[in-house]
């Protein structure tokens, strides 16, 4: 009979040392499915299955494989969250910066547009104001930046100047203007679109109400 050496531990010794015994692929998949469902992370489960072969072929470490799977889940959640924020912003139309015809861009360089696209003005709590004649892409740019902000995790509120005036006037008459301003102050980005479908003389009174709130202003 061959004596077992210290370099050849038995299954019993391994279990006592706290090292889990070898698992079958079926057991691992079953546990992973259960855990992903418990965490409500379907993208994690999908990524784990799709990335397994690649991880093995490219000799990823366990940590590299875990990071890759978690990145897929985070990306999926960010994407879904962005879609919800875009719906909540109530854009009249979905217009992205990527769809903007840069060949017809007037009064703004591509470098300036790229700088705005970083959304640094939101973090700095600065206003971005677009002025110019109709048809120069102001509303498109404002909407595109706002959609990018939604995708980056920011809450956005979009309305025409007339709608903002009506909203604040209604709050004022109801005696809840301060509450409305506090509510709006929680939005990192507010878009005021100056459409030309009515007289905006009264809109001037609304400007001080938005002081200190990051906003994109545009006129169509």
Residue frames as a rotation matrix with the C-alpha (Angstrom) as fourth column:
UNK 1
0.585 0.811 0.000 0.00
0.811 -0.585 0.000 0.00
0.000 0.000 -1.000 0.00
UNK 2
-0.308 -0.693 0.652 1.35
0.658 -0.650 -0.380 3.43
0.687 0.312 0.656 -0.96
UNK 3
-0.154 0.188 -0.970 1.46
0.894 -0.392 -0.218 5.95
-0.422 -0.900 -0.108 1.85
UNK 4
0.629 0.427 0.650 -0.09
0.658 -0.738 -0.152 9.38
0.414 0.523 -0.745 1.17
UNK 5
-0.486 -0.855 -0.181 2.43
0.857 -0.425 -0.292 12.19
0.173 -0.297 0.939 1.47
UNK 6
-0.188 0.368 -0.911 1.77
0.528 -0.744 -0.410 15.73
-0.828 -0.558 -0.055 2.71
UNK 7
-0.790 -0.184 -0.585 2.02
-0.326 -0.682 0.655 17.01
-0.519 0.708 0.478 -0.86
UNK 8
-0.779 0.556 -0.290 -0.96
-0.063 0.391 0.918 14.87
0.624 0.734 -0.269 -1.89
UNK 9
-0.785 0.512 0.347 -3.94
-0.489 -0.170 -0.855 15.88
-0.379 -0.842 0.384 0.32
UNK 10
-0.751 0.616 0.237 -7.09
0.656 0.735 0.171 13.82
-0.069 0.284 -0.956 0.20
UNK 11
-0.307 0.748 0.588 -10.56
0.279 -0.520 0.807 15.20
0.910 0.412 -0.049 -0.54
UNK 12
0.568 0.515 -0.642 -11.29
0.730 0.044 0.682 15.05
0.380 -0.856 -0.350 3.18
UNK 13
-0.203 -0.752 -0.627 -8.18
0.885 -0.415 0.212 17.08
-0.420 -0.511 0.750 3.99
UNK 14
-0.807 -0.081 0.586 -9.15
0.445 -0.735 0.511 19.65
0.389 0.673 0.629 1.34
UNK 15
0.187 0.961 0.203 -12.63
0.391 -0.262 0.882 20.08
0.901 -0.085 -0.424 2.79
UNK 16
0.503 -0.041 -0.863 -11.19
0.863 -0.038 0.504 20.49
-0.054 -0.998 0.017 6.29
UNK 17
-0.550 -0.812 -0.196 -8.83
0.775 -0.583 0.244 23.18
-0.313 -0.017 0.950 5.01
UNK 18
0.000 0.652 -0.759 -11.80
0.156 -0.749 -0.644 25.22
-0.988 -0.118 -0.102 3.85
UNK 19
-0.771 -0.287 -0.569 -11.15
-0.505 -0.270 0.820 24.73
-0.389 0.919 0.063 0.12
UNK 20
0.268 0.963 0.025 -14.35
-0.739 0.222 -0.637 23.90
-0.619 0.152 0.771 -1.81
UNK 21
-0.204 -0.274 0.940 -14.42
0.248 0.914 0.321 20.57
-0.947 0.299 -0.119 -3.57
UNK 22
-0.977 -0.191 -0.092 -14.39
-0.048 -0.225 0.973 20.46
-0.207 0.955 0.211 -7.36
UNK 23
-0.122 0.987 -0.101 -17.76
-0.213 -0.125 -0.969 21.37
-0.969 -0.097 0.226 -8.87
UNK 24
-0.303 0.113 0.946 -19.40
0.845 0.490 0.213 20.25
-0.440 0.864 -0.244 -12.05
UNK 25
-0.975 -0.042 0.220 -20.24
0.166 -0.796 0.583 22.73
0.150 0.604 0.782 -14.79
UNK 26
-0.191 0.981 0.019 -23.95
0.428 0.066 0.901 22.05
0.883 0.180 -0.433 -14.27
UNK 27
0.233 0.237 -0.943 -23.71
0.973 -0.058 0.225 22.89
-0.001 -0.970 -0.244 -10.56
UNK 28
-0.668 -0.581 -0.465 -21.81
0.574 -0.800 0.175 26.10
-0.473 -0.150 0.868 -11.26
UNK 29
-0.845 0.397 0.358 -24.31
0.115 -0.519 0.847 27.26
0.522 0.757 0.393 -13.87
UNK 30
0.092 0.925 -0.368 -27.24
0.680 0.211 0.702 26.45
0.727 -0.314 -0.610 -11.58
UNK 31
0.057 -0.142 -0.988 -25.72
0.932 -0.347 0.103 28.43
-0.358 -0.927 0.112 -8.73
UNK 32
-0.894 -0.435 -0.102 -24.82
0.357 -0.832 0.425 31.33
-0.270 0.343 0.900 -11.01
UNK 33
-0.528 0.784 0.328 -28.37
0.295 -0.193 0.936 31.42
0.797 0.591 -0.129 -12.38
UNK 34
0.313 0.655 -0.687 -29.83
0.873 0.087 0.481 31.45
0.375 -0.750 -0.544 -8.88
UNK 35
-0.219 -0.497 -0.840 -27.47
0.798 -0.586 0.139 34.20
-0.561 -0.640 0.525 -7.67
UNK 36
-0.959 -0.138 0.247 -28.04
0.269 -0.714 0.646 36.38
0.087 0.686 0.722 -10.75
UNK 37
-0.164 0.976 0.146 -31.81
0.434 -0.061 0.899 36.13
0.886 0.211 -0.414 -10.33
UNK 38
0.290 0.239 -0.927 -31.54
0.957 -0.061 0.284 36.91
0.011 -0.969 -0.247 -6.63
UNK 39
-0.455 -0.559 -0.693 -29.54
0.540 -0.792 0.285 40.06
-0.708 -0.244 0.662 -7.43
UNK 40
0.672 0.740 -0.008 -31.85
0.367 -0.343 -0.864 40.88
-0.643 0.578 -0.503 -10.35
UNK 41
0.026 -0.780 -0.625 -28.84
-0.610 -0.508 0.609 40.95
-0.792 0.365 -0.489 -12.64
UNK 42
0.776 0.356 0.521 -29.82
0.125 0.723 -0.679 39.22
-0.618 0.592 0.517 -15.89
UNK 43
0.826 -0.514 -0.230 -27.03
-0.446 -0.349 -0.824 40.89
0.343 0.784 -0.518 -17.86
UNK 44
0.008 -0.839 0.544 -24.50
-0.968 0.130 0.214 39.42
-0.251 -0.528 -0.811 -15.44
UNK 45
0.219 0.157 0.963 -25.75
-0.128 0.983 -0.131 35.91
-0.967 -0.095 0.235 -16.11
UNK 46
0.970 0.185 0.155 -25.71
0.133 0.124 -0.983 36.46
-0.201 0.975 0.096 -19.87
UNK 47
0.572 -0.818 -0.063 -22.21
-0.760 -0.499 -0.417 37.93
0.310 0.287 -0.907 -19.73
UNK 48
0.021 -0.574 0.819 -20.92
-0.767 0.516 0.381 35.07
-0.641 -0.636 -0.430 -17.60
UNK 49
0.493 0.236 0.838 -22.07
0.226 0.895 -0.385 32.54
-0.840 0.379 0.388 -20.18
UNK 50
0.988 -0.045 0.147 -20.89
0.133 -0.228 -0.964 34.50
0.077 0.973 -0.220 -23.21
UNK 51
0.542 -0.824 0.166 -17.50
-0.778 -0.567 -0.271 35.45
0.317 0.018 -0.948 -21.76
UNK 52
0.673 -0.262 0.692 -16.60
-0.371 0.690 0.621 32.04
-0.640 -0.675 0.367 -20.34
UNK 53
0.747 -0.380 0.545 -15.08
0.631 0.664 -0.402 30.66
-0.209 0.645 0.735 -23.54
UNK 54
0.661 -0.511 0.549 -13.23
0.047 -0.702 -0.711 33.90
0.749 0.496 -0.440 -24.27
UNK 55
0.627 -0.413 0.661 -11.84
-0.779 -0.346 0.523 33.99
0.013 -0.842 -0.539 -20.75
UNK 56
0.663 -0.359 0.657 -10.57
0.040 0.893 0.447 30.45
-0.747 -0.270 0.607 -21.10
UNK 57
0.738 -0.357 0.573 -9.11
0.662 0.222 -0.716 31.03
0.128 0.907 0.400 -24.57
UNK 58
0.453 -0.545 0.706 -7.31
-0.044 -0.804 -0.593 34.21
0.890 0.238 -0.388 -23.51
UNK 59
-0.129 -0.534 -0.836 -6.24
0.761 0.487 -0.429 32.84
0.636 -0.691 0.343 -20.13
UNK 60
0.097 0.247 0.964 -7.98
-0.363 -0.893 0.265 35.53
0.927 -0.376 0.003 -18.08
UNK 61
-0.949 -0.293 -0.114 -7.50
0.028 0.283 -0.959 35.48
0.313 -0.913 -0.260 -14.34
UNK 62
-0.315 0.878 -0.360 -10.56
0.938 0.347 0.024 34.98
0.146 -0.330 -0.933 -12.16
UNK 63
-0.219 0.190 -0.957 -10.52
0.472 -0.838 -0.275 38.66
-0.854 -0.512 0.093 -11.25
UNK 64
-0.889 -0.142 -0.435 -10.35
-0.288 -0.566 0.773 39.74
-0.356 0.812 0.462 -14.90
UNK 65
-0.753 0.656 -0.060 -13.29
0.410 0.538 0.736 37.51
0.515 0.530 -0.674 -15.72
UNK 66
-0.157 0.697 -0.700 -15.30
0.957 -0.068 -0.283 38.85
-0.245 -0.714 -0.656 -12.78
UNK 67
-0.483 -0.093 -0.871 -14.59
0.095 -0.994 0.053 42.48
-0.871 -0.058 0.489 -13.72
UNK 68
-0.981 0.097 -0.167 -15.63
-0.178 -0.122 0.977 41.86
0.075 0.988 0.137 -17.33
UNK 69
-0.485 0.851 -0.201 -18.92
0.748 0.523 0.408 40.28
0.452 0.047 -0.891 -16.23
UNK 70
-0.081 0.439 -0.895 -19.69
0.817 -0.485 -0.312 43.08
-0.571 -0.756 -0.319 -13.78
UNK 71
-0.788 -0.253 -0.561 -18.90
-0.074 -0.866 0.494 45.70
-0.611 0.431 0.664 -16.42
UNK 72
-0.847 0.527 0.062 -21.56
0.210 0.226 0.951 44.17
0.488 0.819 -0.302 -18.69
UNK 73
-0.115 0.836 -0.537 -24.14
0.979 0.186 0.080 44.35
0.166 -0.517 -0.840 -15.90
UNK 74
-0.262 -0.044 -0.964 -23.29
0.492 -0.865 -0.094 47.96
-0.830 -0.499 0.248 -15.04
UNK 75
-0.968 -0.130 -0.214 -23.44
-0.117 -0.521 0.845 48.98
-0.221 0.843 0.490 -18.71
UNK 76
-0.592 0.806 0.000 -26.84
0.554 0.407 0.727 47.33
0.586 0.430 -0.687 -19.10
UNK 77
0.034 0.610 -0.791 -28.20
0.971 -0.208 -0.119 49.09
-0.237 -0.764 -0.600 -16.01
UNK 78
-0.556 -0.297 -0.776 -26.83
0.181 -0.955 0.236 52.45
-0.811 -0.009 0.585 -17.16
UNK 79
-0.980 0.189 0.067 -28.44
0.047 -0.110 0.993 51.95
0.195 0.976 0.099 -20.56
UNK 80
-0.248 0.946 -0.207 -31.83
0.820 0.319 0.476 51.11
0.516 -0.052 -0.855 -19.07
UNK 81
-0.028 0.183 -0.983 -31.57
0.812 -0.570 -0.129 54.00
-0.584 -0.801 -0.133 -16.63
UNK 82
-0.853 -0.352 -0.386 -30.71
0.063 -0.803 0.593 56.37
-0.519 0.482 0.706 -19.45
UNK 83
-0.742 0.643 0.190 -33.79
0.363 0.147 0.920 55.30
0.564 0.752 -0.342 -21.37
UNK 84
0.073 0.791 -0.608 -35.95
0.988 0.027 0.155 56.00
0.139 -0.611 -0.779 -18.34
UNK 85
-0.244 -0.242 -0.939 -34.41
0.510 -0.856 0.088 59.43
-0.825 -0.458 0.332 -17.80
UNK 86
-0.995 -0.091 0.039 -34.93
0.077 -0.453 0.888 60.28
-0.063 0.887 0.457 -21.47
UNK 87
-0.337 0.941 0.033 -38.62
0.674 0.216 0.706 59.39
0.657 0.260 -0.707 -21.20
UNK 88
0.157 0.397 -0.904 -38.97
0.956 -0.291 0.039 61.36
-0.247 -0.870 -0.426 -17.97
UNK 89
-0.687 -0.514 -0.513 -37.41
0.388 -0.857 0.338 64.46
-0.614 0.033 0.789 -19.58
UNK 90
0.324 0.937 0.132 -40.31
0.562 -0.078 -0.823 64.63
-0.761 0.340 -0.552 -22.08
UNK 91
-0.709 -0.586 -0.393 -38.36
-0.051 -0.514 0.856 65.67
-0.704 0.627 0.334 -25.15
UNK 92
0.294 0.847 -0.444 -40.66
-0.593 -0.202 -0.779 66.62
-0.749 0.492 0.443 -28.04
UNK 93
0.909 -0.114 -0.402 -38.33
-0.282 0.542 -0.792 64.67
0.308 0.833 0.460 -30.34
UNK 94
0.659 -0.730 0.184 -35.22
0.271 0.457 0.847 62.55
-0.702 -0.508 0.499 -29.89
UNK 95
0.884 -0.455 0.112 -32.24
-0.071 -0.367 -0.928 64.30
0.463 0.812 -0.356 -31.49
UNK 96
0.697 -0.686 -0.207 -28.70
0.574 0.361 0.735 63.22
-0.429 -0.631 0.646 -30.69
UNK 97
0.386 -0.674 -0.630 -25.45
-0.464 -0.732 0.499 65.07
-0.797 0.100 -0.595 -31.17
UNK 98
-0.517 -0.630 0.579 -24.25
0.126 0.612 0.780 62.26
-0.846 0.477 -0.237 -33.44
UNK 99
0.058 0.644 0.763 -27.17
0.928 0.247 -0.278 62.95
-0.367 0.725 -0.583 -35.82
UNK 100
0.570 0.135 -0.810 -26.30
0.066 -0.991 -0.119 66.65
-0.819 0.014 -0.574 -36.11
UNK 101
0.682 -0.321 0.657 -25.13
0.712 0.088 -0.697 67.72
0.166 0.943 0.289 -39.58
UNK 102
0.250 -0.676 -0.693 -21.83
0.591 -0.460 0.662 69.32
-0.767 -0.575 0.284 -38.71
UNK 103
-0.529 -0.451 0.719 -21.42
0.849 -0.265 0.458 70.59
-0.016 0.853 0.522 -42.27
UNK 104
0.007 0.641 0.768 -24.26
0.454 -0.686 0.569 73.06
0.891 0.344 -0.295 -41.64
UNK 105
0.288 0.024 -0.957 -23.17
0.952 -0.110 0.284 74.01
-0.099 -0.994 -0.054 -38.13
UNK 106
0.133 -0.151 0.979 -23.22
0.406 -0.893 -0.193 77.82
0.904 0.423 -0.058 -37.84
UNK 107
0.429 0.014 0.903 -21.76
-0.541 -0.797 0.269 80.01
0.724 -0.604 -0.334 -35.14
UNK 108
0.642 -0.240 0.728 -20.06
-0.613 0.410 0.676 77.11
-0.461 -0.880 0.116 -33.35
UNK 109
-0.140 -0.781 -0.609 -16.90
-0.933 0.310 -0.183 75.17
0.332 0.542 -0.772 -34.08
UNK 110
0.449 0.246 -0.859 -16.64
-0.123 0.969 0.213 71.41
0.885 0.009 0.466 -33.82
UNK 111
-0.585 -0.735 -0.344 -14.18
0.317 0.183 -0.931 71.90
0.747 -0.653 0.126 -30.97
UNK 112
-0.724 0.394 0.567 -16.73
-0.663 -0.624 -0.413 73.97
0.191 -0.675 0.713 -29.05
UNK 113
0.355 0.896 -0.267 -19.39
-0.787 0.441 0.431 71.34
0.504 0.057 0.862 -29.62
UNK 114
0.131 -0.395 -0.909 -17.01
0.216 0.907 -0.362 68.60
0.967 -0.149 0.204 -28.49
UNK 115
-0.869 -0.463 0.175 -16.26
-0.027 -0.309 -0.951 70.59
0.494 -0.831 0.256 -25.33
UNK 116
-0.270 0.860 0.433 -19.96
-0.952 -0.306 0.014 70.97
0.145 -0.409 0.901 -24.58
UNK 117
0.400 0.444 -0.802 -20.33
-0.467 0.852 0.239 67.24
0.789 0.279 0.547 -25.20
UNK 118
-0.589 -0.653 -0.476 -18.12
0.147 0.492 -0.858 66.53
0.794 -0.576 -0.194 -22.18
UNK 119
0.434 0.892 -0.128 -20.94
0.414 -0.072 0.907 68.00
0.800 -0.447 -0.401 -20.04
UNK 120
-0.531 -0.711 -0.461 -18.43
0.770 -0.178 -0.612 69.87
0.354 -0.680 0.642 -17.90
UNK 121
-0.686 0.297 0.664 -20.81
-0.259 -0.953 0.159 72.83
0.680 -0.063 0.731 -17.78
UNK 122
0.442 0.862 -0.249 -23.25
-0.067 0.309 0.949 70.72
0.895 -0.402 0.195 -15.76
UNK 123
0.240 -0.441 -0.865 -20.67
0.896 0.443 0.023 69.87
0.373 -0.781 0.501 -13.11
UNK 124
-0.800 -0.600 0.019 -19.65
0.565 -0.762 -0.315 73.54
0.203 -0.241 0.949 -12.99
UNK 125
-0.007 0.910 -0.414 -23.33
0.850 -0.213 -0.482 74.62
-0.527 -0.355 -0.772 -12.71
UNK 126
-0.727 -0.274 -0.629 -22.91
-0.103 -0.862 0.495 76.92
-0.678 0.425 0.599 -15.69
UNK 127
0.421 0.907 -0.028 -25.46
-0.058 -0.004 -0.998 77.86
-0.905 0.422 0.051 -18.35
UNK 128
-0.755 -0.493 0.432 -25.09
0.425 0.134 0.895 77.08
-0.499 0.860 0.108 -22.04
UNK 129
0.187 0.826 -0.532 -27.03
0.023 -0.545 -0.838 79.62
-0.982 0.145 -0.120 -24.10
UNK 130
-0.597 -0.306 0.741 -27.56
0.698 0.256 0.668 79.18
-0.395 0.917 0.061 -27.85
UNK 131
0.147 0.599 -0.787 -28.63
-0.006 -0.795 -0.606 82.28
-0.989 0.093 -0.113 -29.78
UNK 132
-0.884 -0.457 -0.095 -29.27
-0.067 -0.078 0.995 82.73
-0.462 0.886 0.038 -33.48
UNK 133
-0.361 0.774 -0.520 -31.87
-0.932 -0.322 0.167 82.77
-0.038 0.545 0.838 -36.26
UNK 134
0.490 0.640 0.592 -34.29
-0.576 0.747 -0.331 79.87
-0.655 -0.179 0.735 -36.83
UNK 135
0.989 0.035 -0.143 -33.00
-0.130 0.666 -0.734 76.75
0.070 0.745 0.664 -38.51
UNK 136
0.255 -0.967 0.015 -29.44
-0.741 -0.205 -0.639 76.88
0.621 0.152 -0.769 -37.19
UNK 137
0.053 -0.208 -0.977 -29.70
0.128 0.971 -0.200 73.77
0.990 -0.114 0.078 -35.03
UNK 138
-0.499 -0.284 0.819 -30.04
-0.673 -0.467 -0.573 75.33
0.545 -0.837 0.042 -31.59
UNK 139
0.392 0.726 0.564 -32.85
-0.916 0.366 0.165 73.07
-0.087 -0.582 0.809 -30.38
UNK 140
0.786 -0.166 -0.595 -31.10
-0.106 0.913 -0.395 70.04
0.609 0.374 0.700 -31.89
UNK 141
-0.270 -0.963 0.000 -27.88
-0.080 0.023 -0.997 70.82
0.959 -0.269 -0.083 -30.01
UNK 142
-0.377 0.189 0.907 -29.72
-0.896 -0.324 -0.305 71.51
0.236 -0.927 0.291 -26.76
UNK 143
0.700 0.704 0.118 -31.69
-0.714 0.687 0.133 68.28
0.012 -0.177 0.984 -27.05
UNK 144
0.563 -0.555 -0.612 -28.63
-0.007 0.737 -0.676 66.26
0.826 0.385 0.412 -28.04
UNK 145
-0.525 -0.774 0.354 -26.65
-0.346 -0.186 -0.920 67.51
0.778 -0.605 -0.170 -25.05
UNK 146
-0.093 0.587 0.804 -29.59
-0.996 -0.048 -0.080 66.84
-0.009 -0.808 0.589 -22.75
UNK 147
0.855 0.384 -0.349 -29.95
-0.424 0.905 -0.043 63.26
0.299 0.185 0.936 -24.04
UNK 148
0.061 -0.915 -0.398 -26.25
0.058 0.401 -0.914 62.71
0.996 0.033 0.078 -23.50
UNK 149
-0.545 -0.200 0.814 -26.71
-0.725 -0.375 -0.578 64.01
0.421 -0.905 0.060 -19.96
UNK 150
0.515 0.795 0.321 -29.51
-0.857 0.480 0.187 61.47
-0.006 -0.371 0.929 -19.42
UNK 151
0.765 -0.266 -0.586 -27.24
-0.025 0.897 -0.441 58.70
0.643 0.352 0.680 -20.62
UNK 152
-0.313 -0.946 0.089 -24.52
-0.046 -0.079 -0.996 59.94
0.949 -0.315 -0.019 -18.26
UNK 153
-0.418 0.197 -0.887 -26.85
0.815 0.512 -0.270 59.57
0.401 -0.836 -0.375 -15.28
UNK 154
-0.985 0.051 -0.167 -28.21
0.030 -0.893 -0.449 63.11
-0.172 -0.447 0.878 -14.94
UNK 155
-0.092 0.995 0.044 -31.89
0.851 0.101 -0.516 63.94
-0.517 -0.010 -0.856 -14.48
UNK 156
-0.973 -0.208 0.102 -33.14
0.225 -0.753 0.619 66.38
-0.052 0.625 0.779 -17.11
UNK 157
0.003 0.983 -0.182 -36.29
0.589 -0.149 -0.794 68.50
-0.808 -0.105 -0.579 -17.46
UNK 158
-0.913 -0.279 0.296 -37.21
0.391 -0.400 0.829 69.84
-0.113 0.873 0.475 -20.91
UNK 159
0.182 0.982 -0.042 -39.95
0.848 -0.178 -0.500 72.35
-0.498 0.056 -0.865 -21.80
UNK 160
-0.065 -0.119 0.991 -40.55
0.715 -0.698 -0.037 75.43
0.696 0.706 0.130 -23.90
UNK 161
-0.945 -0.297 0.136 -40.31
0.149 -0.762 -0.630 78.84
0.291 -0.575 0.765 -22.27
UNK 162
-0.295 0.919 0.263 -44.11
-0.673 -0.395 0.625 79.14
0.678 0.008 0.735 -22.43
UNK 163
0.398 0.440 -0.805 -44.51
0.157 0.832 0.533 75.83
0.904 -0.338 0.262 -20.62
UNK 164
-0.480 -0.635 -0.605 -42.03
0.752 0.058 -0.657 76.87
0.452 -0.770 0.450 -17.93
UNK 165
-0.877 0.200 0.436 -43.83
-0.301 -0.938 -0.174 80.18
0.374 -0.284 0.883 -17.43
UNK 166
0.104 0.989 -0.110 -47.20
-0.555 0.149 0.819 78.42
0.826 -0.024 0.564 -17.17
UNK 167
0.198 -0.085 -0.976 -45.78
0.528 0.849 0.033 75.86
0.826 -0.522 0.213 -14.74
UNK 168
-0.743 -0.564 -0.361 -44.23
0.610 -0.349 -0.711 78.45
0.275 -0.748 0.604 -12.44
UNK 169
-0.699 0.567 0.436 -47.25
-0.512 -0.822 0.249 80.76
0.499 -0.049 0.865 -12.67
UNK 170
0.295 0.831 -0.472 -49.54
-0.200 0.537 0.820 77.91
0.934 -0.148 0.325 -11.68
UNK 171
-0.072 -0.407 -0.911 -47.29
0.815 0.502 -0.289 77.07
0.575 -0.763 0.295 -8.74
UNK 172
-0.938 -0.287 0.192 -47.24
0.161 -0.855 -0.494 80.73
0.306 -0.432 0.848 -7.71
UNK 173
-0.323 0.903 0.283 -51.03
-0.660 -0.429 0.616 81.03
0.678 0.013 0.735 -7.79
UNK 174
0.483 0.492 -0.724 -51.32
0.089 0.795 0.600 77.79
0.871 -0.354 0.340 -5.80
UNK 175
0.723 -0.234 0.649 -48.95
-0.670 -0.466 0.578 79.14
0.167 -0.853 -0.494 -3.15
UNK 176
0.780 -0.458 0.427 -46.33
0.165 0.808 0.565 76.46
-0.604 -0.370 0.706 -3.78
UNK 177
0.880 -0.465 -0.092 -43.79
-0.282 -0.357 -0.891 78.33
0.382 0.810 -0.445 -5.89
UNK 178
0.146 -0.878 0.455 -40.96
-0.989 -0.112 0.100 77.80
-0.037 -0.465 -0.885 -3.42
UNK 179
0.230 -0.007 0.973 -41.66
-0.285 0.956 0.074 74.06
-0.930 -0.294 0.218 -3.31
UNK 180
0.951 0.159 0.264 -41.63
0.202 0.324 -0.924 73.96
-0.233 0.933 0.276 -7.11
UNK 181
0.637 -0.771 -0.009 -38.28
-0.635 -0.519 -0.572 75.76
0.436 0.370 -0.820 -7.24
UNK 182
0.014 -0.606 0.795 -36.81
-0.852 0.409 0.327 73.36
-0.523 -0.682 -0.511 -4.70
UNK 183
0.554 0.281 0.783 -38.04
0.083 0.918 -0.388 70.47
-0.828 0.280 0.486 -6.83
UNK 184
0.979 -0.190 0.075 -36.51
0.050 -0.133 -0.990 71.95
0.198 0.973 -0.121 -9.98
UNK 185
0.464 -0.851 0.249 -33.28
-0.883 -0.468 0.045 72.61
0.078 -0.240 -0.968 -8.12
UNK 186
0.267 -0.325 0.907 -32.76
-0.341 0.849 0.404 68.86
-0.901 -0.417 0.116 -7.88
UNK 187
0.882 0.032 0.470 -32.36
0.410 0.438 -0.800 68.66
-0.231 0.898 0.373 -11.66
UNK 188
-0.072 -0.978 -0.195 -28.73
0.523 -0.203 0.828 69.04
-0.849 -0.042 0.526 -12.78
UNK 189
-0.958 -0.273 0.084 -29.96
0.197 -0.416 0.888 70.17
-0.208 0.868 0.452 -16.20
UNK 190
0.091 0.984 -0.152 -33.02
0.423 -0.176 -0.889 72.17
-0.902 0.016 -0.432 -17.24
UNK 191
-0.783 -0.294 0.549 -33.68
0.609 -0.178 0.773 72.93
-0.129 0.939 0.318 -20.91
UNK 192
0.038 0.762 -0.646 -35.64
0.173 -0.642 -0.747 76.05
-0.984 -0.084 -0.156 -21.87
UNK 193
-0.597 -0.186 0.780 -36.58
0.766 0.156 0.623 75.99
-0.237 0.970 0.049 -25.55
UNK 194
-0.415 0.401 -0.817 -37.69
-0.096 -0.912 -0.399 79.38
-0.905 -0.087 0.417 -26.87
UNK 195
-0.447 0.380 0.810 -40.19
0.871 0.391 0.297 78.44
-0.204 0.838 -0.506 -29.56
UNK 196
-0.969 0.046 -0.243 -41.69
-0.094 -0.977 0.190 81.30
-0.228 0.207 0.951 -31.54
UNK 197
-0.593 0.802 0.073 -45.32
0.621 0.397 0.675 80.28
0.513 0.446 -0.734 -31.35
UNK 198
0.587 0.789 -0.181 -46.43
0.742 -0.435 0.510 83.12
0.324 -0.434 -0.841 -29.05
UNK 199
0.473 -0.383 0.793 -45.40
-0.277 -0.920 -0.278 86.39
0.836 -0.088 -0.541 -27.44
UNK 200
0.267 -0.462 -0.846 -42.60
0.766 0.634 -0.105 85.85
0.584 -0.620 0.523 -24.95
UNK 201
-0.037 -0.264 0.964 -42.57
-0.267 -0.927 -0.265 89.23
0.963 -0.267 -0.036 -23.28
UNK 202
0.698 0.394 0.598 -43.79
-0.658 0.023 0.753 87.61
0.283 -0.919 0.276 -20.07
UNK 203
0.783 -0.425 -0.455 -41.03
0.409 0.902 -0.138 84.99
0.468 -0.078 0.880 -20.24
UNK 204
-0.056 -0.858 0.510 -38.48
-0.080 -0.505 -0.859 87.54
0.995 -0.089 -0.041 -19.10
UNK 205
0.270 0.230 0.935 -39.94
-0.890 -0.310 0.333 87.38
0.367 -0.922 0.121 -15.59
UNK 206
0.988 0.146 -0.053 -39.12
-0.120 0.938 0.326 83.69
0.098 -0.316 0.944 -15.41
UNK 207
0.391 -0.910 -0.136 -35.38
0.000 0.148 -0.989 84.13
0.920 0.387 0.058 -15.95
UNK 208
-0.242 -0.552 0.798 -34.49
-0.820 -0.323 -0.473 85.05
0.519 -0.768 -0.375 -12.32
UNK 209
0.609 0.565 0.556 -36.39
-0.780 0.554 0.292 81.99
-0.143 -0.611 0.778 -11.11
UNK 210
0.950 -0.274 -0.150 -33.85
0.200 0.903 -0.380 79.72
0.239 0.331 0.913 -12.74
UNK 211
0.404 -0.853 0.330 -30.80
-0.709 -0.520 -0.476 81.50
0.578 -0.042 -0.815 -11.36
UNK 212
-0.225 -0.607 0.762 -28.30
-0.929 0.370 0.021 78.96
-0.294 -0.703 -0.647 -10.07
UNK 213
0.417 0.389 0.822 -29.85
-0.108 0.919 -0.380 76.07
-0.903 0.070 0.425 -12.02
UNK 214
-0.703 -0.711 0.013 -27.78
-0.112 0.129 0.985 74.61
-0.702 0.691 -0.170 -14.86
UNK 215
0.400 0.907 0.132 -29.70
0.101 0.099 -0.990 75.04
-0.911 0.409 -0.052 -18.09
UNK 216
-0.760 -0.460 0.459 -29.46
0.517 0.000 0.856 74.89
-0.394 0.888 0.238 -21.84
UNK 217
0.081 0.791 -0.607 -31.38
-0.024 -0.607 -0.794 77.63
-0.996 0.078 -0.030 -23.59
UNK 218
-0.831 -0.323 0.453 -32.33
0.430 0.145 0.891 77.48
-0.353 0.935 0.019 -27.22
UNK 219
-0.087 0.828 -0.553 -34.70
-0.415 -0.535 -0.736 79.22
-0.906 0.166 0.390 -29.57
UNK 220
-0.241 0.068 0.968 -36.21
0.667 0.736 0.115 77.46
-0.705 0.674 -0.223 -32.51
